[in-house]
Amino acid sequence: MSDEVVLSEKSGLVCPKCGSRNVTAQVVEKQKKRGCFASIMWILLAICTLGTVLLIPLLTRKGSKTLTFAVCQNCGHRWKV
């Protein structure tokens, strides 16, 4: 079967791998990470501007994504809802 969410009429989510209705939902927050080059650039900017550039990430929030996954309690299969 595919990795799409399969809905049943009575119990909600059904596992696409094994067909079980013993499925729970998990909410996961994924934060964006900087690469090595971006980190070096931030350090150099902080040195050149005497630390005032460090206020920018504090004033503008760093983005994060909230993802919802369904997890089958019988076979352990996990898919995005």
Beta strands, then each sheet from edge to edge (+ up, - down):
strand 1: 6-8
strand 2: 12-14
strand 3: 23-31
strand 4: 64-72
strand 5: 78-80
sheet 1: 1+ 2-
sheet 2: 3+ 4- 5+
end
